[in-house]
């Protein structure tokens, strides 16, 4: 019975099943009218979209706890390990370069592709009809040109900038939590993490462990929900596709195709970065590992809902440094709005071209910095709310946004999944550039961490070349040899997330072993201050050879292996 359940769970997460679910959802959305007639309902796609929304709400439920625990615990750990300065510099550099490259790519698409140029009369008539039927203000003629920025546009710019700056500091953190104010929550998490990092007390360590445990619990909740992902995809995709009108899709097809083509190019580049940084030989395996967050980004159109899956992908599946991933990815998804920056860079050229305006050289800098500022100002916003911020870049160019905003709103169900995907995926690529790979090893390796310890000759010391030597190292070599494994030794404190086999370093056996570890058989004795103490190793619960290791140590003791090594002068006394 258990085997059958495991097979079903694997099947539900299989990429092919996910793709089939998406195809079913698209089919229902495209043929919503005849399917609704068969079932005798007003809109079948809208009816089944409700379970998909409930699934999305479930994912969103985990986001705020994950942001707080991931950022606060990660910053606390970094500050206490004295490595934060280098990481922060690397984060700033990588994000600035990546956002600049993304903006330039969007500008290139807008200049070369001409998304708003060469539109036929039929297309312009369709756009005019859409504006006339949906805009609250009457728009006469074919996209009437007004080259003066309106007061409403200026107000929108001011409002966007002010809300971006004032939303950083929450006046009431519980109110920010209740209303899901992401920027305020992120700021609180950063400040809270910094405070934890500067508290030199054992209680701070306990708090970091508690936050890490809460983070892992919510990761488990998300992981469990992914078994329902195929059904949720059908519901979500059906509802989204049913919203898109064919006519407006045809009218804006050039803009949509260019944006999607640019997204595809950035996808290829980002995948190459993640593949190279991951160290995985087969790029197809990288795509398989990345498949889950990609599909969630497209299906949910919510970057925060995709965040837990993206963290799991980089951390557990690709073995990037856990602390860096937990800090960088939530911050990046909040502030590194790659999808929106790219969108605004393409959209501003669409608006300029549709009004027949050619940018002068000085305006390119305005577009570049305006697109970055507008994209950053969307932090915490999603969907159609994002679109209004385009006024930040259009206003300095004396272009009105009111008329074309209706067009962007009409095609947003098509563009938004690509915008969300690029936001999430771009941040995964940036995080891969920032984070170091955790040390991993295969089943044919015995991985040992030697804790830093004062020299205890002849148990443990450094030879003239600076390499570890002594009785314990000889013992470990013999254990690896008898296990038929390669010995991998790393000197230093145990690293979080590294599944080691053994921890050594002249360890004295006491009555109680450290939490989660167990003492091995004693391999020798040492006398300090006239007290005889037993030497041993610490065996990790991740080791699959714990029983064999103890049996080998017993045999080594019976053979007087280490004593012979000392008598023959191979061990320094």
C-alpha positions, 0 to 999 in steps of 0.5 A, a space after each residue: 500500500 505504501 509503495 502504491 502511495 509513493 508511486 502516485 505521489 511521484 506521478 503527480 509531480 512528474 513534469 509530463 503530468 504537469 504539462 498535461 494539466 496545463 494543456 487541459 486548462 488551456 483547452 477548457 479556457 479556449 472552449 469555455 462557451 461550448 463546455 459551459 453550454 454542455 454543463 448548463 452553466 454561465 461559465 464553466 472556466 470561472 466556476 472551476 477557477 475557484 478551487 484554483 484560487 483556494 490553492 493559491 490562497 494556501 500558497 500565499 498563506 505560507 509566504 509571510 512566515 517564510 519571508 520573516 523566518 528566512 530573512 531574519 535567521 539568515 541575517 542573524 547567522 551571517 552577522 554572527 559568522 562575520 561573513 556578511 560584509 562580503 555577501 552584501 557587497 556581492 549581492 549589491 553588485 550582482 543585482 545592480 548588474 542583472 537589473 541593468 542588463 535586463 533593462 538594456 535587453 528590454 530597450 533593445 527589444 523596443 528599439 529593434 522590434 518596434 512593438 508599436 510601429 507599423 500597425 495596420 488600420 484594422 489593428 488601430 481600429 480595434 485598439 481605438 474601439 477597446 479604449 472607447 468601450 472600456 475607458 472611463 474618459 471618452 477618447 476621440 479619434 485614433 489614439 488622440 495624441 496629447 504631448 503634455 503630461 496631465 495632472 493625474 499622471 504627475 499625481 500617479 508618479 508622486 504617489 508611486 514614489 511616495 508609497 514606495 518610500 513610505 511603505 518601507 517602515 511599518 508603523 504597526 508590524 501587525 497591521 503590515 502582517 494582516 494586510 500583507 504589506 510585503 515591503 514593510 514585512 521585509 524591512 522588519 525582517 531585515 532589522 529583526 535579523 540584524 538585531 539578532 546578529 548583534 545579540 551575543 547570547 545563547 538565547 539568540 542562537 536558540 532564536 535562530 534555531 527556532 526561526 529555522 525550524 519554523 521556516 522548515 515547517 512551512 516548507 513542508 506545508 508547501 511541499 505537501 501541497 504540490 501533490 495537488 498542483 496538477 488539479 490546481 493548474 487545470 483550474 487556474 489556467 482555465 480561468 486565465 485563458 477564458 479571460 483573454 479576448 481573441 480580438 485584443 490578443 490579435 491586435 496586440 500580437 506584435 507586442 506580446 510576441 516581442 515581449 515573450 521572445 525577449 523573455 525566452 532569450 533571458 530564460 536561456 541566458 539565466 538557465 545557462 548561468 544556473 547550470 554553470 553555477 550548479 556544477 550539474 553536468 547535464 543541462 536537461 537535468 537542471 531544467 527538470 529541477 527548475 520545472 516546478 517553480 517555472 510552472 508555479 510562476 506561470 500558473 499562479 501569476 504570483 511571485 510570492 506564492 512561487 517563492 517557497 518552491 524556488 527556495 527548495 529548488 536552489 537549496 535542497 535540489 541544487 545544493 546552493 548555500 542555504 543561508 545565502 539562498 534563504 536571504 537573497 531570494 526573498 529579498 530579490 523577489 521583493 526588490 529585484 523586479 526583473 520581469 517588471 523592469 523588462 516589461 516597462 522598458 519594452 512598453 515605453 517604446 510601444 507607447 512612443 511608437 504608437 504616438 509616432 514619437 522618436 526618442 532623442 539620445 538624452 531620453 534613452 537615459 531617462 527610459 533606462 533609469 525610469 524603467 528601473 525606478 518604475 520596476 522597483 516601485 512595484 515591490 509588493 504589488 502584482 497584476 494590474 496594480 503593477 501597470 499604473 506605475 508605468 507613469 513614472 517612466 512615461 511622465 518625464 517623456 511627456 507621454 500620457 498613460 491613461 489611454 494606453 493603460 486600458 490596452 495594457 490592462 486588456 492583455 495583462 492576463 497573457 503578459 502577467 504570467 511571463 512577467 511573473 516568471 521572469 521576476 522569479 527566474 531572474 532572481 533564481 539566476 541572480 541568487 545562483 551567481 551570489 550563493 556558493 555551492 554546498 560541498 556535496 559528495 557521493 555514496 562512495 565517499 566517507 565525508 569527515 569534518 575535523 573540528 578545530 582543536 588544540 594539537 594533541 600529539 600524537 592524536 592529531 596535529 599538522 605536519 610540516 606541509 600543514 596537512 592534518 596527521 596523527 592517530 585519528 587521521 590514520 584511523 579514518 584512512 583505514 576505516 575508509 579503506 575497509 569501507 571501500 570508500 574515498 576519504 574526504 576530510 574538511 577541517 573546521 566547524 560543521 557546516 549547516 546543510 552538509 550531511 557529513 558521516 563523521 565529526 572528529 578532532 580529538 573528541 573525548 567520550 563523555 556520558 552524554 553525546 551532543 544532540 543528534 550525534 552518537 559516540 563511536 567505539 573508543 579507539 584509544 585513551 589519553 591522559 590529561 591532568 592525571 585523568 584517563 579519558 577515552 578518545 572517539 569519533 562522533 557519528 552523524 545520523 546521516 551516515 549509512 555506515 554507522 554500524 560498519 564504522 563501529 565494527 571496523 574500529 573494534 577490529 582495528 583495536 583488536 589488531 593493535 593497528 594504531 599501536 603498530 603505527 606508533 611503534 614503527 615510527 609512522 606517527 609522531 609522538 
